[in-house]
Amino acid sequence: MKVTDVRVYPIEGRHWPRFPWLFVEVETDTGVSGLGEALSYRSSGVYESLENVKRRLIGRDPTQIELLWEELYRDGVSLPAISGIEIALWDILGKCLNAPIHSLLGGRCRDKVEVYVDGFFRGAKYVEEEYVQKALAAVGQGFRALKMDVDEPIASGRSLNRSLTPRDLKHTARMVAAVREAVGDEVRLAIDCHGAFNVNSAIALAEKLEPYDLMWIEDPVPQENLKAMAKVTLSSKTPVCTGELLNTRYQFRELFEAQAAEIIMPDVARTGGILELKKIATAADTYHIPVAPHNMVGPIATTASVQLCANMPNFFLLESQMGDVAWRDQILKKPLKIVDGCIEVPTEPGLGIELDRIELEKHLAQ
């Protein structure tokens, strides 16, 4: 079996054009094809990287996943592009062996994957009453874990010196307190800072929010300096979660050695694909660190994440987006459904999904 083509489909996903979805399809001479997805930001060059690398894959054996990954990685190909291709290759392998990807990784540890909902607050003003209403609505839909942004709605989240003002700190504490009181103690609640703050501000924020029993504080400082992240982690009673912008097991090794986080969130569509995230999770397990994969783009990446989470012993929670594009479920012939805050693990060969080609054509980006 040989690769005959690599097709790239840019999709007008959530927050277009800031976050396009990039679907990847690897075709073979046997008629078996595989789907993947690459995490792309606007003007990141991931689309161009995928277009350039396709000629290197034509004529190659798509089941040599490890070999192809190493060749592309060592030649400096964009990691999101490698991720999209690698996911598609696993889809092909699963279809050829008539097995779901989680079976090829060692089998299921669970039949359902629990998710937390990000973006439950979309459309609400940054005031207690509106966030409370949105949070209660999400809990009413069966979600038992929520995450809210605390940097983007406040001026300090965009400050050049990354300092959190006393006024914004108090406002943030009021918002978190209101949501916690509304949803109760049995619902997990996390916050995301998107790396907006400096070390002192992050430590002050963590201390201020201690009474609200947060599941984690995500990216309190930028991820470029893991020693700075570690300083916040070691100073905070609330767990710190990070890793969505880290690529490969090599960068995560530095995080583990620095003790920079108690929870990690690698992204299958960015960090190197299915097998690379599996290696990262295995390394994390040696440090007894749970994994809560980042998942912010389209349904192919979500499905790949579900396959991984089903197999992962130290899996914690998977991210799920609320307030996404209205047609998200329509782009797959058999969409993944969230029931009582969980996604049932697909058992069909490969990823276990098929694109609705007619719906796909409606949302292609130019």
VEXLODO-874878 format. One record per residue (C-alpha): chain; x negated, y, z. Coordinates in steps of 0.1 Angstrom, whole numbers. Each point is the difference from the previous one (the first is absolute). Layout:
N
<atom chain="A" xx="X" yy="Y" zz="Z"/>
...
REM end
This chain:
366
<atom chain="A" xx="0" yy="0" zz="0"/>
<atom chain="A" xx="-13" yy="34" zz="-10"/>
<atom chain="A" xx="11" yy="36" zz="6"/>
<atom chain="A" xx="14" yy="16" zz="-31"/>
<atom chain="A" xx="10" yy="34" zz="12"/>
<atom chain="A" xx="4" yy="23" zz="30"/>
<atom chain="A" xx="30" yy="23" zz="-1"/>
<atom chain="A" xx="3" yy="30" zz="23"/>
<atom chain="A" xx="34" yy="16" zz="8"/>
<atom chain="A" xx="0" yy="34" zz="17"/>
<atom chain="A" xx="33" yy="5" zz="18"/>
<atom chain="A" xx="17" yy="31" zz="13"/>
<atom chain="A" xx="1" yy="-12" zz="36"/>
<atom chain="A" xx="6" yy="19" zz="33"/>
<atom chain="A" xx="-12" yy="36" zz="1"/>
<atom chain="A" xx="-9" yy="-1" zz="-37"/>
<atom chain="A" xx="-24" yy="12" zz="-13"/>
<atom chain="A" xx="-19" yy="-2" zz="33"/>
<atom chain="A" xx="3" yy="-37" zz="4"/>
<atom chain="A" xx="5" yy="-19" zz="-33"/>
<atom chain="A" xx="5" yy="-37" zz="2"/>
<atom chain="A" xx="-24" yy="-19" zz="-22"/>
<atom chain="A" xx="11" yy="-35" zz="-9"/>
<atom chain="A" xx="-25" yy="-23" zz="-16"/>
<atom chain="A" xx="9" yy="-30" zz="-22"/>
<atom chain="A" xx="-27" yy="-25" zz="-10"/>
<atom chain="A" xx="10" yy="-22" zz="-30"/>
<atom chain="A" xx="-15" yy="-33" zz="-10"/>
<atom chain="A" xx="-2" yy="-22" zz="-31"/>
<atom chain="A" xx="23" yy="-26" zz="17"/>
<atom chain="A" xx="29" yy="25" zz="3"/>
<atom chain="A" xx="-4" yy="2" zz="38"/>
<atom chain="A" xx="-4" yy="36" zz="12"/>
<atom chain="A" xx="-6" yy="15" zz="35"/>
<atom chain="A" xx="12" yy="32" zz="16"/>
<atom chain="A" xx="-21" yy="23" zz="23"/>
<atom chain="A" xx="1" yy="36" zz="13"/>
<atom chain="A" xx="-27" yy="25" zz="6"/>
<atom chain="A" xx="4" yy="29" zz="25"/>
<atom chain="A" xx="-6" yy="32" zz="-19"/>
<atom chain="A" xx="0" yy="37" zz="9"/>
<atom chain="A" xx="5" yy="27" zz="-26"/>
<atom chain="A" xx="-32" yy="6" zz="-19"/>
<atom chain="A" xx="-18" yy="-28" zz="18"/>
<atom chain="A" xx="-11" yy="-17" zz="-33"/>
<atom chain="A" xx="14" yy="-34" zz="9"/>
<atom chain="A" xx="21" yy="-2" zz="-31"/>
<atom chain="A" xx="-30" yy="8" zz="-22"/>
<atom chain="A" xx="-21" yy="-26" zz="19"/>
<atom chain="A" xx="26" yy="-27" zz="-7"/>
<atom chain="A" xx="1" yy="10" zz="-37"/>
<atom chain="A" xx="-38" yy="-2" zz="-2"/>
<atom chain="A" xx="-5" yy="-33" zz="18"/>
<atom chain="A" xx="25" yy="-20" zz="-20"/>
<atom chain="A" xx="-24" yy="-7" zz="-29"/>
<atom chain="A" xx="-24" yy="-16" zz="26"/>
<atom chain="A" xx="27" yy="-24" zz="10"/>
<atom chain="A" xx="12" yy="-11" zz="-34"/>
<atom chain="A" xx="-12" yy="-36" zz="-7"/>
<atom chain="A" xx="-8" yy="-7" zz="37"/>
<atom chain="A" xx="15" yy="-28" zz="21"/>
<atom chain="A" xx="27" yy="17" zz="23"/>
<atom chain="A" xx="-3" yy="-27" zz="26"/>
<atom chain="A" xx="-36" yy="11" zz="8"/>
<atom chain="A" xx="13" yy="26" zz="24"/>
<atom chain="A" xx="-30" yy="2" zz="23"/>
<atom chain="A" xx="-25" yy="2" zz="-28"/>
<atom chain="A" xx="19" yy="27" zz="-19"/>
<atom chain="A" xx="4" yy="20" zz="32"/>
<atom chain="A" xx="-37" yy="-1" zz="7"/>
<atom chain="A" xx="-9" yy="11" zz="-35"/>
<atom chain="A" xx="24" yy="29" zz="0"/>
<atom chain="A" xx="-10" yy="11" zz="35"/>
<atom chain="A" xx="-37" yy="-1" zz="-6"/>
<atom chain="A" xx="4" yy="20" zz="-32"/>
<atom chain="A" xx="18" yy="28" zz="20"/>
<atom chain="A" xx="35" yy="-4" zz="-14"/>
<atom chain="A" xx="26" yy="19" zz="20"/>
<atom chain="A" xx="12" yy="-21" zz="30"/>
<atom chain="A" xx="37" yy="8" zz="-6"/>
<atom chain="A" xx="-4" yy="-12" zz="-36"/>
<atom chain="A" xx="-17" yy="-32" zz="12"/>
<atom chain="A" xx="28" yy="-5" zz="24"/>
<atom chain="A" xx="27" yy="2" zz="-26"/>
<atom chain="A" xx="-18" yy="-24" zz="-23"/>
<atom chain="A" xx="-8" yy="-24" zz="28"/>
<atom chain="A" xx="36" yy="-2" zz="12"/>
<atom chain="A" xx="10" yy="-8" zz="-36"/>
<atom chain="A" xx="-26" yy="-28" zz="-2"/>
<atom chain="A" xx="14" yy="-16" zz="32"/>
<atom chain="A" xx="35" yy="2" zz="-15"/>
<atom chain="A" xx="-13" yy="-19" zz="-31"/>
<atom chain="A" xx="-17" yy="-26" zz="22"/>
<atom chain="A" xx="31" yy="-6" zz="20"/>
<atom chain="A" xx="21" yy="-4" zz="-31"/>
<atom chain="A" xx="-25" yy="-25" zz="-15"/>
<atom chain="A" xx="0" yy="-21" zz="32"/>
<atom chain="A" xx="37" yy="5" zz="6"/>
<atom chain="A" xx="-6" yy="13" zz="35"/>
<atom chain="A" xx="6" yy="33" zz="18"/>
<atom chain="A" xx="-31" yy="20" zz="8"/>
<atom chain="A" xx="3" yy="-5" zz="37"/>
<atom chain="A" xx="-3" yy="-38" zz="-5"/>
<atom chain="A" xx="-32" yy="5" zz="-19"/>
<atom chain="A" xx="-14" yy="21" zz="29"/>
<atom chain="A" xx="7" yy="-28" zz="25"/>
<atom chain="A" xx="38" yy="0" zz="4"/>
<atom chain="A" xx="25" yy="20" zz="20"/>
<atom chain="A" xx="-4" yy="10" zz="36"/>
<atom chain="A" xx="35" yy="15" zz="-1"/>
<atom chain="A" xx="31" yy="-1" zz="-22"/>
<atom chain="A" xx="9" yy="37" zz="5"/>
<atom chain="A" xx="-22" yy="31" zz="1"/>
<atom chain="A" xx="11" yy="27" zz="24"/>
<atom chain="A" xx="-3" yy="36" zz="-13"/>
<atom chain="A" xx="-1" yy="34" zz="15"/>
<atom chain="A" xx="17" yy="28" zz="-18"/>
<atom chain="A" xx="-19" yy="31" zz="-10"/>
<atom chain="A" xx="18" yy="31" zz="-13"/>
<atom chain="A" xx="32" yy="-5" zz="20"/>
<atom chain="A" xx="-1" yy="37" zz="5"/>
<atom chain="A" xx="0" yy="11" zz="-36"/>
<atom chain="A" xx="24" yy="27" zz="-8"/>
<atom chain="A" xx="1" yy="12" zz="37"/>
<atom chain="A" xx="-12" yy="33" zz="14"/>
<atom chain="A" xx="-27" yy="-3" zz="26"/>
<atom chain="A" xx="24" yy="4" zz="29"/>
<atom chain="A" xx="10" yy="-25" zz="27"/>
<atom chain="A" xx="37" yy="-3" zz="-10"/>
<atom chain="A" xx="-7" yy="-9" zz="-36"/>
<atom chain="A" xx="-29" yy="-24" zz="7"/>
<atom chain="A" xx="21" yy="-18" zz="26"/>
<atom chain="A" xx="29" yy="-5" zz="-24"/>
<atom chain="A" xx="-24" yy="-14" zz="-27"/>
<atom chain="A" xx="-17" yy="-23" zz="26"/>
<atom chain="A" xx="34" yy="-13" zz="13"/>
<atom chain="A" xx="11" yy="-7" zz="-36"/>
<atom chain="A" xx="-32" yy="-20" zz="-7"/>
<atom chain="A" xx="5" yy="-20" zz="32"/>
<atom chain="A" xx="36" yy="-5" zz="-11"/>
<atom chain="A" xx="-12" yy="-17" zz="-32"/>
<atom chain="A" xx="-19" yy="-26" zz="21"/>
<atom chain="A" xx="-35" yy="16" zz="2"/>
<atom chain="A" xx="-18" yy="-6" zz="33"/>
<atom chain="A" xx="-31" yy="20" zz="-8"/>
<atom chain="A" xx="-2" yy="36" zz="-13"/>
<atom chain="A" xx="-29" yy="24" zz="-9"/>
<atom chain="A" xx="3" yy="38" zz="-3"/>
<atom chain="A" xx="-24" yy="26" zz="-14"/>
<atom chain="A" xx="-12" yy="26" zz="25"/>
<atom chain="A" xx="-24" yy="20" zz="-21"/>
<atom chain="A" xx="18" yy="10" zz="-32"/>
<atom chain="A" xx="29" yy="18" zz="17"/>
<atom chain="A" xx="-23" yy="23" zz="21"/>
<atom chain="A" xx="-24" yy="28" zz="-10"/>
<atom chain="A" xx="-28" yy="-16" zz="20"/>
<atom chain="A" xx="2" yy="-30" zz="-23"/>
<atom chain="A" xx="-14" yy="22" zz="-28"/>
<atom chain="A" xx="-24" yy="21" zz="20"/>
<atom chain="A" xx="-35" yy="3" zz="-14"/>
<atom chain="A" xx="-17" yy="-6" zz="33"/>
<atom chain="A" xx="22" yy="-30" zz="8"/>
<atom chain="A" xx="10" yy="15" zz="33"/>
<atom chain="A" xx="34" yy="-7" zz="16"/>
<atom chain="A" xx="15" yy="31" zz="15"/>
<atom chain="A" xx="17" yy="-2" zz="35"/>
<atom chain="A" xx="33" yy="10" zz="-16"/>
<atom chain="A" xx="-2" yy="-28" zz="-26"/>
<atom chain="A" xx="-11" yy="-25" zz="26"/>
<atom chain="A" xx="31" yy="8" zz="21"/>
<atom chain="A" xx="23" yy="-2" zz="-30"/>
<atom chain="A" xx="-15" yy="-34" zz="-10"/>
<atom chain="A" xx="5" yy="-13" zz="36"/>
<atom chain="A" xx="36" yy="11" zz="0"/>
<atom chain="A" xx="7" yy="-17" zz="-34"/>
<atom chain="A" xx="-16" yy="-33" zz="11"/>
<atom chain="A" xx="18" yy="2" zz="34"/>
<atom chain="A" xx="34" yy="5" zz="-17"/>
<atom chain="A" xx="-4" yy="-29" zz="-23"/>
<atom chain="A" xx="-13" yy="-23" zz="27"/>
<atom chain="A" xx="29" yy="9" zz="23"/>
<atom chain="A" xx="25" yy="-6" zz="-28"/>
<atom chain="A" xx="-13" yy="-34" zz="-12"/>
<atom chain="A" xx="-8" yy="-14" zz="34"/>
<atom chain="A" xx="-30" yy="-20" zz="13"/>
<atom chain="A" xx="6" yy="-31" zz="-21"/>
<atom chain="A" xx="-6" yy="17" zz="-33"/>
<atom chain="A" xx="-37" yy="4" zz="-10"/>
<atom chain="A" xx="-9" yy="36" zz="-9"/>
<atom chain="A" xx="-32" yy="11" zz="-17"/>
<atom chain="A" xx="-13" yy="34" zz="-13"/>
<atom chain="A" xx="-22" yy="8" zz="-30"/>
<atom chain="A" xx="-24" yy="30" zz="1"/>
<atom chain="A" xx="-15" yy="-6" zz="-35"/>
<atom chain="A" xx="-35" yy="9" zz="13"/>
<atom chain="A" xx="11" yy="36" zz="6"/>
<atom chain="A" xx="-16" yy="8" zz="33"/>
<atom chain="A" xx="-35" yy="3" zz="15"/>
<atom chain="A" xx="-12" yy="-22" zz="29"/>
<atom chain="A" xx="10" yy="23" zz="28"/>
<atom chain="A" xx="35" yy="7" zz="-14"/>
<atom chain="A" xx="6" yy="-37" zz="-6"/>
<atom chain="A" xx="-10" yy="-9" zz="35"/>
<atom chain="A" xx="23" yy="27" zz="14"/>
<atom chain="A" xx="29" yy="-13" zz="-22"/>
<atom chain="A" xx="-5" yy="-36" zz="11"/>
<atom chain="A" xx="0" yy="11" zz="37"/>
<atom chain="A" xx="31" yy="21" zz="-5"/>
<atom chain="A" xx="19" yy="-29" zz="-16"/>
<atom chain="A" xx="-10" yy="-27" zz="25"/>
<atom chain="A" xx="34" yy="0" zz="18"/>
<atom chain="A" xx="18" yy="-11" zz="-31"/>
<atom chain="A" xx="-16" yy="-34" zz="-4"/>
<atom chain="A" xx="-10" yy="3" zz="-36"/>
<atom chain="A" xx="-8" yy="-31" zz="-21"/>
<atom chain="A" xx="-29" yy="19" zz="-15"/>
<atom chain="A" xx="-15" yy="34" zz="-10"/>
<atom chain="A" xx="-9" yy="-3" zz="-36"/>
<atom chain="A" xx="-31" yy="18" zz="-14"/>
<atom chain="A" xx="-3" yy="27" zz="27"/>
<atom chain="A" xx="-32" yy="12" zz="-16"/>
<atom chain="A" xx="-14" yy="-4" zz="-36"/>
<atom chain="A" xx="-12" yy="-35" zz="-8"/>
<atom chain="A" xx="-33" yy="10" zz="-14"/>
<atom chain="A" xx="-17" yy="0" zz="34"/>
<atom chain="A" xx="7" yy="-32" zz="18"/>
<atom chain="A" xx="-20" yy="11" zz="31"/>
<atom chain="A" xx="24" yy="29" zz="4"/>
<atom chain="A" xx="30" yy="-23" zz="-4"/>
<atom chain="A" xx="-16" yy="-23" zz="26"/>
<atom chain="A" xx="-3" yy="29" zz="25"/>
<atom chain="A" xx="37" yy="7" zz="-3"/>
<atom chain="A" xx="8" yy="-38" zz="2"/>
<atom chain="A" xx="-21" yy="-4" zz="32"/>
<atom chain="A" xx="16" yy="31" zz="15"/>
<atom chain="A" xx="36" yy="-9" zz="-7"/>
<atom chain="A" xx="22" yy="-24" zz="20"/>
<atom chain="A" xx="22" yy="-2" zz="-32"/>
<atom chain="A" xx="-14" yy="-23" zz="-27"/>
<atom chain="A" xx="-15" yy="16" zz="-30"/>
<atom chain="A" xx="7" yy="-14" zz="-35"/>
<atom chain="A" xx="-20" yy="8" zz="-31"/>
<atom chain="A" xx="-14" yy="-14" zz="-32"/>
<atom chain="A" xx="24" yy="9" zz="-29"/>
<atom chain="A" xx="-29" yy="18" zz="-17"/>
<atom chain="A" xx="-27" yy="-25" zz="6"/>
<atom chain="A" xx="-11" yy="-24" zz="-27"/>
<atom chain="A" xx="-12" yy="-36" zz="3"/>
<atom chain="A" xx="-13" yy="-20" zz="29"/>
<atom chain="A" xx="-32" yy="20" zz="0"/>
<atom chain="A" xx="16" yy="32" zz="11"/>
<atom chain="A" xx="22" yy="-18" zz="25"/>
<atom chain="A" xx="-31" yy="-16" zz="15"/>
<atom chain="A" xx="-12" yy="34" zz="10"/>
<atom chain="A" xx="34" yy="8" zz="16"/>
<atom chain="A" xx="-1" yy="-32" zz="20"/>
<atom chain="A" xx="-36" yy="5" zz="12"/>
<atom chain="A" xx="9" yy="36" zz="10"/>
<atom chain="A" xx="31" yy="-11" zz="19"/>
<atom chain="A" xx="18" yy="27" zz="-19"/>
<atom chain="A" xx="35" yy="-14" zz="1"/>
<atom chain="A" xx="22" yy="-25" zz="19"/>
<atom chain="A" xx="22" yy="-6" zz="-31"/>
<atom chain="A" xx="-10" yy="1" zz="-37"/>
<atom chain="A" xx="20" yy="7" zz="-31"/>
<atom chain="A" xx="-17" yy="-10" zz="-32"/>
<atom chain="A" xx="19" yy="4" zz="-32"/>
<atom chain="A" xx="1" yy="-29" zz="-25"/>
<atom chain="A" xx="4" yy="24" zz="-29"/>
<atom chain="A" xx="-31" yy="19" zz="9"/>
<atom chain="A" xx="-25" yy="-19" zz="22"/>
<atom chain="A" xx="-8" yy="-27" zz="-26"/>
<atom chain="A" xx="31" yy="-22" zz="-4"/>
<atom chain="A" xx="14" yy="-31" zz="16"/>
<atom chain="A" xx="-32" yy="-21" zz="8"/>
<atom chain="A" xx="-19" yy="31" zz="12"/>
<atom chain="A" xx="28" yy="10" zz="24"/>
<atom chain="A" xx="0" yy="-37" zz="12"/>
<atom chain="A" xx="-37" yy="3" zz="7"/>
<atom chain="A" xx="5" yy="33" zz="18"/>
<atom chain="A" xx="28" yy="-15" zz="22"/>
<atom chain="A" xx="-22" yy="-30" zz="8"/>
<atom chain="A" xx="-28" yy="23" zz="11"/>
<atom chain="A" xx="24" yy="20" zz="21"/>
<atom chain="A" xx="11" yy="-32" zz="17"/>
<atom chain="A" xx="-35" yy="-5" zz="13"/>
<atom chain="A" xx="4" yy="33" zz="18"/>
<atom chain="A" xx="36" yy="-9" zz="11"/>
<atom chain="A" xx="14" yy="29" zz="-20"/>
<atom chain="A" xx="35" yy="-3" zz="-15"/>
<atom chain="A" xx="7" yy="10" zz="-36"/>
<atom chain="A" xx="29" yy="23" zz="-11"/>
<atom chain="A" xx="-5" yy="4" zz="-38"/>
<atom chain="A" xx="5" yy="34" zz="-15"/>
<atom chain="A" xx="27" yy="-1" zz="-27"/>
<atom chain="A" xx="11" yy="32" zz="-17"/>
<atom chain="A" xx="4" yy="-7" zz="-37"/>
<atom chain="A" xx="21" yy="-23" zz="-20"/>
<atom chain="A" xx="17" yy="-34" zz="3"/>
<atom chain="A" xx="-28" yy="-21" zz="-15"/>
<atom chain="A" xx="-24" yy="12" zz="27"/>
<atom chain="A" xx="26" yy="-7" zz="26"/>
<atom chain="A" xx="5" yy="-35" zz="-13"/>
<atom chain="A" xx="-38" yy="-6" zz="0"/>
<atom chain="A" xx="-1" yy="13" zz="36"/>
<atom chain="A" xx="28" yy="-23" zz="10"/>
<atom chain="A" xx="-18" yy="-30" zz="-14"/>
<atom chain="A" xx="-31" yy="9" zz="20"/>
<atom chain="A" xx="19" yy="8" zz="32"/>
<atom chain="A" xx="17" yy="-34" zz="-2"/>
<atom chain="A" xx="-34" yy="-17" zz="2"/>
<atom chain="A" xx="-18" yy="24" zz="24"/>
<atom chain="A" xx="-3" yy="-13" zz="36"/>
<atom chain="A" xx="-7" yy="35" zz="14"/>
<atom chain="A" xx="27" yy="18" zz="-19"/>
<atom chain="A" xx="19" yy="27" zz="20"/>
<atom chain="A" xx="24" yy="20" zz="-22"/>
<atom chain="A" xx="3" yy="10" zz="-37"/>
<atom chain="A" xx="8" yy="35" zz="-10"/>
<atom chain="A" xx="32" yy="7" zz="-19"/>
<atom chain="A" xx="12" yy="32" zz="-16"/>
<atom chain="A" xx="33" yy="17" zz="6"/>
<atom chain="A" xx="12" yy="27" zz="-23"/>
<atom chain="A" xx="-17" yy="-15" zz="-30"/>
<atom chain="A" xx="12" yy="3" zz="-36"/>
<atom chain="A" xx="36" yy="-12" zz="-3"/>
<atom chain="A" xx="-8" yy="-25" zz="-27"/>
<atom chain="A" xx="-28" yy="-18" zz="19"/>
<atom chain="A" xx="19" yy="-32" zz="4"/>
<atom chain="A" xx="13" yy="0" zz="-36"/>
<atom chain="A" xx="-35" yy="-2" zz="-16"/>
<atom chain="A" xx="-3" yy="-36" zz="11"/>
<atom chain="A" xx="24" yy="-27" zz="-12"/>
<atom chain="A" xx="1" yy="-14" zz="36"/>
<atom chain="A" xx="-9" yy="28" zz="24"/>
<atom chain="A" xx="-14" yy="-6" zz="35"/>
<atom chain="A" xx="27" yy="7" zz="25"/>
<atom chain="A" xx="-5" yy="13" zz="36"/>
<atom chain="A" xx="24" yy="-17" zz="24"/>
<atom chain="A" xx="-1" yy="8" zz="37"/>
<atom chain="A" xx="-34" yy="16" zz="-5"/>
<atom chain="A" xx="-16" yy="-30" zz="-17"/>
<atom chain="A" xx="-8" yy="-11" zz="-35"/>
<atom chain="A" xx="4" yy="-37" zz="-8"/>
<atom chain="A" xx="-32" yy="-15" zz="-16"/>
<atom chain="A" xx="5" yy="-9" zz="-37"/>
<atom chain="A" xx="-6" yy="-37" zz="-8"/>
<atom chain="A" xx="-1" yy="2" zz="-38"/>
<atom chain="A" xx="-33" yy="-5" zz="-18"/>
<atom chain="A" xx="-26" yy="28" zz="2"/>
<atom chain="A" xx="14" yy="33" zz="13"/>
<atom chain="A" xx="35" yy="-13" zz="-5"/>
<atom chain="A" xx="13" yy="30" zz="-19"/>
<atom chain="A" xx="9" yy="11" zz="-35"/>
<atom chain="A" xx="3" yy="35" zz="-15"/>
<atom chain="A" xx="33" yy="13" zz="-15"/>
<atom chain="A" xx="-16" yy="12" zz="-32"/>
<atom chain="A" xx="30" yy="21" zz="-9"/>
<atom chain="A" xx="-1" yy="19" zz="33"/>
<atom chain="A" xx="-37" yy="2" zz="-2"/>
<atom chain="A" xx="2" yy="19" zz="-33"/>
<atom chain="A" xx="23" yy="26" zz="15"/>
<atom chain="A" xx="-26" yy="11" zz="25"/>
<atom chain="A" xx="-33" yy="-1" zz="-19"/>
<atom chain="A" xx="-21" yy="32" zz="5"/>
<atom chain="A" xx="-13" yy="19" zz="-30"/>
REM end
